[in-house]
């Protein structure tokens, strides 16, 4: 399937709203805190977050919840992220607010293969794979280290199976409908409606 970088998925999760309103989402908040306590090791040197605001905010939230003795550096995933990782041992926690295909996580895994003494932990807020078979294969690929003792933990606070459709979604169909509707309005005879929809 082709990827369209500017297209939206059929199902959208507003992770920022979720993080800003955790008191309204007690079950997620409890699970998030439990996962932070359980999966952020004391030797964490870096929180490497994906390049979206939701992942950055999730990484910042994690910083507020871990003991003050753990002082990981926050790193944004960019073309030069490996040059910012100067420690030779410890743990890099890869933080993603929401993943669908896991391409960026797989990219990180490949780029960090030569940093053998660093452990990787994948920490995902919402994991939304298309089905269980895809999920199992992705997690298996991500967990692979140099051997069985180097298996890398993958943890998701919540998982929801849903469509990864990016074309002909309900969002696009609604946009086409509205464009057709606006285009069909007679500006002279339906001035009030025309002005309303063009505000």
Number of C-alpha atoms within 10 A of each C-alpha: 5 6 9 10 7 7 14 15 19 16 14 8 12 10 18 16 10 15 19 11 12 15 12 11 11 11 10 18 17 14 15 22 15 12 18 19 15 10 15 19 17 15 15 20 23 23 26 28 27 23 15 13 14 22 24 23 19 22 24 15 16 18 18 9 12 17 10 9 8 15 15 19 15 18 21 20 19 11 7 9 13 15 7 12 17 9 13 12 14 16 21 25 25 24 30 28 26 26 18 17 16 17 11 14 18 16 11 18 20 11 12 16 12 9 13 13 13 19 22 26 23 23 28 24 24 20 23 23 21 16 12 10 9 12 19 11 10 17 17 13 13 22 18 15 16 10 7 9 8 15 16 20 16 17 19 19 20 14 16 12 13 15 15 16 15 20 16 13 17 13 16 15 12 12 12 13 12 13 11 11 12 15 11 10 14 11 13 8 9 10 11 10 13 18 10 8 11 7 5
